[in-house]
Amino acid sequence: MGGPDKAEKVRASSSREAPDLVAFESVETQVVSPAVMGNFRSRRNVRVRRRLRMAGGVVIAIGLWELVSVTQLVSSTALSSVSATAAAIGSNAGVLFSAVGQTLEAWAVGLAIATVAGVIMGALVGRSRIADALTETLVRMMRPLPSLALIPIAILVAGLGLKMTAGLVAFTSFWPIFINTRYGVAQVERLLLETATTLGLRGLALIRSVVLPAAAPLIASGFQVAVGLALVVTVSVELVGGTGGIGSYVLAAQQGNAVANMYAGIVVGGFLGWVLNTGFAGLFRRLLPWANQREGSE
Amino acid sequence: MIRAPRRAARLRRAGLWGLGWVGLGVAMLVWQVVAVVKHSALFPTFTATVSTLWQMLTSSFVTSDLIPSVIRLLIGFAISALIGIVVGLLTGYYRAVREWTTAFFDFSRSLPTPLLIPVALVLFGLGGTMVVVIIATAAVWPVLINTANATAALEPTLVDTARCLGLRGPALLTKVILPAVSPQIFAGLRVGISVSLAVLVVAEILGGSSGIGFFISSAQQSFQITASYAGVLVLCLIGWVADSLFLLVERRLLRWQRGIVGGVHD
């Protein structure tokens, strides 16, 4: 009797909206195979070699950039050399710093709103099969909606400014967090829930101490998608609306034919994205040690 | 014994599917009611938007904006899919390649792609090429990272067994590795589609002379707000159609592994 019912559940759950997939750097945590261990190389040596190669890759990339620019493969009106870019970063440090600050402000406000709303609504919807089904098609329509298309309308409705940028960021980042929370909460094993209920946990306590921790890895990966997305939205609004921040900086540099400044802005923007991404990935690895275990056990 | 529950299950699935459309209808109704109550020029009603959309579909919008956008989307996405899968397989399979590229790829994929639009404008000027290049650069990352992670996490026994059985080179790739990582590749491609659609709009707003993004922003600048909303609705529909087609293809291509994965996970 349990067989077909179970099979149906699997099918039903797989037809549901799949969460955004972001692996927690599973490459990093890969176990070194016995064959490699047999080479009398210690794990530490392997790690050192990896670090060196990673650094080497960056050096090669920078070298290629310099080569392309020196040989004029791409004309100097479109590509500045590494040294010129570095000099531009140095001489515009103050302006770049305040641009980054402006970008971060809109990013953080929007993301905070999205996180609170996404987790609360996702948890509520994910716990109810009917609410889940009611929102399914809507989510499938809204998720691929490029909210960047709303920029012109948002500018008209809310005007240029932090409120508009943060609102658009919140709207965009809401979806991955909401979808992953909903999915994660709906996926909590029934055995776990039943055990907790038997032990007397109910209502909010059940959600706080059982459902949310069990769903946390998925919520975290939704949040990580949102981190990158929020930055893309912030930068796009800055590019289109000219509201300040790193996006406006890059566009202004391009319009003023200041190629080195343009690349300085891009490098700083990339670095900002990198710090945010790796920072949160590291934070979640530390906060949610059970996330990788679950992934690893299967 | 097996048949009856299966039919019940199908009925229930149909019911859940129907509820999804009910939810969508409720959302449209809310839009309509709010717009009527607010009665603002900046927030047209749902019906007004749909009727504008209908008019657009019989106007020059289709040939001058809609079709160019769809073509750019398809080309850009195809390029990113090809590069993403090939490079992803390479970096996933060879540990050394992975280690050399990790830091560089981490940086590149963290860079918000719209920042590169000014560069693309300088290099390619206004128009379609620039949009395609931006789409390809943005959408390549989810595909590449997903493919690489899945390939790197392949069960060593799987590859070793295939090797022992004499599979090598292209045969190993097409018969063992690709099928094993295809679910993750599909997941990456699906994210890639929505990324493509998103950057398409920004690229067209900033540097297009045609396309849906260009249409939305020029409608906004000439205060045809309803047309702007209708443009967003068009994008919504494109996204939805692309996503649904994608799920359909995925379901068909990956039918064989559905049972296996379901069995293992449950």
Contacts between the chains, C-beta under 8 A, distances in Angstrom:
chain1	res1	chain2	res2	distance
A	4	B	2	5.5
A	4	B	5	4.5
A	4	B	6	6.4
A	4	B	9	7.7
A	5	B	5	6.3
A	6	B	266	6.1
A	7	B	262	7.2
A	8	B	5	6.9
A	8	B	6	7.5
A	8	B	9	4.0
A	8	B	12	8.0
A	9	B	266	7.5
A	10	B	262	4.0
A	10	B	265	7.6
A	10	B	266	5.3
A	11	B	9	7.5
A	11	B	13	7.8
A	11	B	258	8.0
A	11	B	262	7.4
A	12	B	9	7.6
A	12	B	12	7.8
A	12	B	13	6.4
A	12	B	16	7.5
A	14	B	258	7.0
A	14	B	262	6.9
A	15	B	13	7.1
A	18	B	187	6.8
A	18	B	190	7.8
A	20	B	191	6.4
A	21	B	146	6.4
A	21	B	184	7.1
A	21	B	187	4.6
A	21	B	188	7.3
A	21	B	191	7.2
A	23	B	145	7.4
A	23	B	146	7.5
A	23	B	149	4.4
A	26	B	149	5.4
A	26	B	152	7.1
A	26	B	153	5.2
A	27	B	98	6.4
A	27	B	102	7.3
A	27	B	148	7.2
A	27	B	149	6.0
A	27	B	152	4.8
A	27	B	153	7.6
A	30	B	152	6.3
A	30	B	153	6.9
A	33	B	156	5.8
A	49	B	99	7.4
A	50	B	99	4.9
A	50	B	102	7.9
A	53	B	96	7.1
A	53	B	99	3.9
A	53	B	100	5.0
A	54	B	99	6.1
A	54	B	100	7.4
A	54	B	102	5.1
A	54	B	103	3.9
A	55	B	103	6.8
A	56	B	100	6.3
A	57	B	99	7.6
A	57	B	100	4.2
A	57	B	101	5.4
A	57	B	102	6.9
A	57	B	103	5.5
A	57	B	104	4.7
A	58	B	103	5.0
A	58	B	104	5.5
A	58	B	107	7.5
A	60	B	100	7.6
A	60	B	104	7.9
A	61	B	104	4.7
A	74	B	123	7.2
A	77	B	122	6.6
A	78	B	119	6.9
A	78	B	122	4.5
A	78	B	123	5.0
A	129	B	16	7.8
A	130	B	19	6.8
A	133	B	15	7.9
A	133	B	16	4.1
A	133	B	17	7.8
A	133	B	19	3.9
A	133	B	20	5.9
A	133	B	23	7.5
A	134	B	19	5.2
A	134	B	20	6.9
A	134	B	22	6.4
A	134	B	23	3.7
A	134	B	26	7.6
A	135	B	20	7.7
A	135	B	23	5.4
A	136	B	16	7.3
A	136	B	17	7.8
A	136	B	19	7.5
A	136	B	20	3.9
A	136	B	23	7.0
A	137	B	20	3.4
A	137	B	21	5.5
A	137	B	23	6.0
A	137	B	24	4.6
A	138	B	20	7.4
A	138	B	23	5.0
A	138	B	24	5.1
A	138	B	27	5.4
A	140	B	20	7.7
A	140	B	240	6.6
A	140	B	243	6.5
A	140	B	244	7.7
A	141	B	24	6.7
A	141	B	236	5.9
A	141	B	239	7.7
A	141	B	240	5.1
A	142	B	236	7.8
A	143	B	194	6.7
A	143	B	239	7.8
A	143	B	243	7.5
A	144	B	193	7.0
A	144	B	194	4.4
A	144	B	197	6.1
A	144	B	236	7.6
A	144	B	239	3.0
A	144	B	240	6.3
A	144	B	242	6.8
A	144	B	243	5.1
A	145	B	232	7.5
A	145	B	235	6.7
A	145	B	236	4.7
A	145	B	239	5.8
A	146	B	194	7.3
A	146	B	197	4.7
A	146	B	198	3.9
A	146	B	200	7.2
A	146	B	201	5.0
A	146	B	235	5.7
A	146	B	239	6.9
A	147	B	198	7.5
A	148	B	198	5.0
A	148	B	199	7.5
A	148	B	201	4.9
A	148	B	202	5.0
A	149	B	201	4.4
A	149	B	212	7.6
A	149	B	213	6.8
A	149	B	216	5.8
A	149	B	231	7.1
A	149	B	232	4.9
A	149	B	235	5.1
A	150	B	232	6.3
A	151	B	201	8.0
A	151	B	202	7.6
A	151	B	205	6.9
A	151	B	217	8.0
A	152	B	205	7.0
A	152	B	216	5.5
A	152	B	217	4.6
A	152	B	219	7.8
A	152	B	220	3.7
A	152	B	221	7.8
A	152	B	228	6.0
A	153	B	42	8.0
A	153	B	216	7.8
A	153	B	220	6.5
A	153	B	225	7.4
A	153	B	228	5.5
A	153	B	229	6.8
A	153	B	232	7.0
A	155	B	220	7.4
A	156	B	42	6.0
A	156	B	220	5.8
A	156	B	225	6.8
A	156	B	228	7.8
A	157	B	42	5.0
A	157	B	43	7.3
A	228	B	110	7.0
A	228	B	112	7.7
A	231	B	112	5.0
A	232	B	112	4.6
A	232	B	113	6.8
A	232	B	114	6.2
A	232	B	198	7.4
A	234	B	112	8.0
A	235	B	112	4.4
A	235	B	114	5.1
A	235	B	115	5.6
A	236	B	112	7.8
A	236	B	114	4.5
A	236	B	202	4.7
A	239	B	114	5.6
A	239	B	115	7.7
A	239	B	117	6.5
A	239	B	118	7.8
A	239	B	202	6.9
A	239	B	206	6.1
A	240	B	202	6.8
A	240	B	205	5.6
A	240	B	206	6.5
A	240	B	217	7.6
A	246	B	115	7.2
A	247	B	114	6.8
A	247	B	115	6.5
A	250	B	115	5.5
A	250	B	118	5.4
A	251	B	118	5.5
A	251	B	206	7.9
A	253	B	118	7.5
A	254	B	118	3.6
A	254	B	119	7.5
A	254	B	121	6.6
A	254	B	122	6.4
A	259	B	122	7.7
A	262	B	118	5.9
A	262	B	119	6.9
A	263	B	119	8.0
A	265	B	115	7.1
A	266	B	111	7.0
A	266	B	115	5.1
A	266	B	116	6.8
A	266	B	119	7.0
A	269	B	111	6.4
A	269	B	112	6.0
A	269	B	115	4.7
A	270	B	107	5.8
A	270	B	108	7.4
A	270	B	110	6.2
A	270	B	111	3.4
A	270	B	112	7.8
A	270	B	115	7.5
A	271	B	107	7.6
A	273	B	110	3.5
A	273	B	111	5.5
A	273	B	112	5.6
A	274	B	106	6.3
A	274	B	107	5.0
A	274	B	110	4.0
A	274	B	111	7.6
A	276	B	110	7.4
A	277	B	106	7.4
A	277	B	110	4.7
A	278	B	106	6.8
A	278	B	110	7.7
A	298	B	264	7.2
A	298	B	265	7.0
